[in-house]
Structures are given as structure tokens and as C-alpha cells.
Amino acid sequence: MSYQGTGVWVVAEGRKGVLLPSAFELVTAAKALAGQRGEGVTVMVVGAGADAAEALSVCGVAKAVVLSGLPELVDDAVAAALASAAKAAKPRTILLPADVFGRSVAPRLAVLLGSGLASDATALELDAEKRLVVRRAGFGGNVTIKVLVKSPAGPELATVRPLAYPRAGTNGSKGAVETAAADVAAAGGKTAFVSFAPDTSGEIDIGAADKIVSGGRGLGNPEGFAIVRELAHALGAAVGASRAAVDSGWIPYKHQVGITGRSVRPKLYIALGISGQIQHMGGMKSSDVIVAVNSDPDCPMMKAANYAVQGDLYKVVPALIAEIKKARGA
Ligand SMILES: Cc1cc2nc3c(=O)[nH]c(=O)nc-3n(C[C@H](O)[C@H](O)[C@H](O)COP(=O)(O)OP(=O)(O)OC[C@H]3O[C@@H](n4cnc5c(N)ncnc54)[C@H](O)[C@@H]3O)c2cc1C
């Protein structure tokens, strides 16, 4: 007898009690699926409390459940608790964010539930039998792959890339808010929380930034990032990078934009010395306004840009910084 589940679950991630925006994006994705099946959406809140559940409960979901009593940052325990709750409630589909948390918890959950899992979705749809189909980038972003999630023994699972969906807003209706004690018995206590080391760099995170200034191989050397940071500082922007710059060891991976880096959707994206290969564009092409500074007028980034400045970035950027400072009276 194959698994019979109903409803779509969203695993809403909190860190240190603060809900991440991905929760609202997953609700948008989940509502679209559930609507086509005539089902409801349940949000399982992990790592945040009743305030988070209240905020999600007004986004058109049936229920928001806080899983309480989870040890901090122990993914085995999170997966065990979600598996225990899912075995009792039998959802048809479970969505998690395709970030560090989701990429760690989802495979563990899939094993515990005997589920099929597709990762890194950029879009979700249903086939004629209303089974989950995931679209994701493949072969370095050169093709889009459609993956049918076959899951005869448990709920179908998917992780969804941050920013793939817009955040759900309030829609007037109010879902139930509940608290459930997390059952972590199945976790086996193999991992334990030791300590938390916060990022003390003071840098703006690219995932949350309204403005990003990114540097690529065109900077020529690691010292080139000084000018990227100077422009970013003048604009109050975060610093991004192409993979070529990251692979060269010029800047840490957390700054990488693209299909194997982070997806970003800022209001302003400034690309300095970045050619705009498909794998980079895949992470930033949804930016509201793109500005490119490049010596090659024919490269893809210059073609995609709303404002394309042809020239040597070491001449253009200092002039730009000077104008910004002048306009601000500094
Ligand atoms: C599986 C796979 C995954 C990948 N994932 C990613 C990813 O997530 N993110 C990513 O970025 N890449 C990714 N890549 C790599 C990607 O294909 C490109 O190699 C990379 O994006 C190129 O980086 P770049 O634009 O900085 O370098 P280049 O392509 O070398 O471009 C440098 C640019 O700088 C310009 N330039 C040079 N000097 C100056 C100057 N003085 N002033 C102004 N302009 C100048 C040049 O005209 C050129 O356009 C991936 C590749 C593969 C195969």
C-alpha cells in the first residue's frame, strides 16, 4: 500500500529566535501547490517561537506549529522531530529552504521518512497526477532540469532556493497557531551543540542586501577588492564576487554570487569587471537595476545591464566614488 498524505508543509527556519525570510518565500510556493490540490498549508517553525508562528499564520496558511524544546543548531534532532511529527500528521509534501540548514536537514528527513527528495528547486509544479515536479539548474546552469519526485513510501520532499519565490504577504485570513513538543528521541544524541561563533566582520550579508557591489576577475588581483569595498561603503552596499574571484582566493566564498554561490535580488547590482557568464547571471539577473563597468562592451553583463559603462574600472570607479561623495557633501 503506497503512502497517502495530504497537505503541504513548510519548514520555517529561525536562527537565534529570528525567523528567516525564506519561510515566507516557501509559504508562497506551498500555497500555489496546495491550491492546485485543494489542500492546506501547515508551517512547522524551527528555531523561533510564537511570534514567528503568529507572523506566518496570517499569510493564508491553515496552521503554524512551533516545534519547542529543540536543541540549538542540532540538525539530527530537527530532522528526528520533523520526521516524528510527519509520521503522525502525514503531509503529502514538505518544503525546506535550500540553504545550509535545509541542505543538512532535508536528506536526514528523507532517510527517516523513506521519502524522495529533489534539491535546489528554482520552481515547483505538479504533473497530471498532482505529483511534485521540481525545476532546477543543471550542467553548470546551461540547462533547466525537471525532476519528478517519486515518493511512494513517504511525503515528497524538496529544498527551494532562497529568493526563487516572492515573500507571502498577509491575506486577511488567520490560521491556527500551536506549539508542539519536539520528539527528538530518534536523533540518538550523536551530535551536540557546543558553541556559536557569530560573524563579527560587520559586513552586510549579500542575501539580505538592497544594494550589492560585486567584483570579478577584471580586478586583476586581490588588492582590487579595496576599490569594490570603497564603492560599497560609499553606497551602504554589500560586497559580492564572481566565482573566478573567489576561486582565485581573493575573497571568501560567502561573497560568491551565482548558481554555486548565493542568489540575490537587490534593488541595485553593480558588476565591476565581471563578464556575466550564465552561472553568475543565474544568481543575480532578477536584480531591479544592473550597472556594469567593463572594458568589453560586448560581454553578456554589459548587454544585460540597465546602465553599461565601458572603460577601465580603475578609472571609472574612483570617479564614481568622488561624485557620490560630492553629492553627499563629504
Ligand atoms: C558548474 C559551474 C558553476 C559555476 N558557478 C558560478 C557561480 O556561482 N558564480 C560565478 O560567478 N561563476 C560561476 N561559474 C564560473 C563562470 O562560468 C565564470 O567562469 C565566472 O563567472 C567568470 O568570472 P568573471 O566574470 O569574474 O571573470 P571573466 O569571465 O574572466 O571576466 C572578467 C571581465 O573583466 C573585464 N575586465 C578586465 N579588466 C578590466 C578592467 N580593468 N576594467 C573593467 N573590466 C575589465 C573583462 O572584459 C571581462 O569581461 C561556474 C562555472 C561552472 C562550470
The ligand as a Gaussian input file, in Angstrom:
#p B3LYP/6-31G(d) Opt

LIG

0 1
 C       29.433000      24.308000     -12.723000
 C       29.860000      25.753000     -12.702000
 C       29.325000      26.581000     -11.735000
 C       29.691000      27.915000     -11.701000
 N       29.146000      28.747000     -10.751000
 C       29.456000      30.063000     -10.744000
 C       28.860000      30.950000      -9.799000
 O       28.085000      30.566000      -8.927000
 N       29.197000      32.256000      -9.870000
 C       30.081000      32.748000     -10.784000
 O       30.356000      33.967000     -10.790000
 N       30.654000      31.919000     -11.692000
 C       30.375000      30.599000     -11.671000
 N       30.997000      29.772000     -12.553000
 C       32.119000      30.303000     -13.368000
 C       31.657000      31.075000     -14.586000
 O       31.471000      30.185000     -15.666000
 C       32.729000      32.113000     -14.992000
 O       33.960000      31.461000     -15.168000
 C       32.918000      33.218000     -13.957000
 O       31.675000      33.764000     -13.577000
 C       33.774000      34.299000     -14.584000
 O       34.064000      35.275000     -13.631000
 P       34.415000      36.755000     -14.087000
 O       33.273000      37.320000     -14.847000
 O       34.868000      37.471000     -12.861000
 O       35.706000      36.508000     -14.995000
 P       35.885000      36.675000     -16.555000
 O       34.862000      35.881000     -17.309000
 O       37.321000      36.396000     -16.833000
 O       35.559000      38.190000     -16.840000
 C       36.393000      39.245000     -16.440000
 C       35.828000      40.522000     -17.052000
 O       36.568000      41.623000     -16.590000
 C       36.702000      42.546000     -17.680000
 N       37.858000      43.378000     -17.378000
 C       39.176000      43.025000     -17.370000
 N       39.928000      44.053000     -16.965000
 C       39.077000      45.094000     -16.734000
 C       39.274000      46.436000     -16.285000
 N       40.488000      46.924000     -15.943000
 N       38.185000      47.241000     -16.171000
 C       36.932000      46.757000     -16.477000
 N       36.714000      45.492000     -16.906000
 C       37.781000      44.675000     -17.013000
 C       36.817000      41.667000     -18.908000
 O       36.435000      42.376000     -20.063000
 C       35.870000      40.539000     -18.580000
 O       34.551000      40.808000     -19.071000
 C       30.625000      28.436000     -12.626000
 C       31.135000      27.573000     -13.608000
 C       30.753000      26.260000     -13.653000
 C       31.315000      25.371000     -14.709000

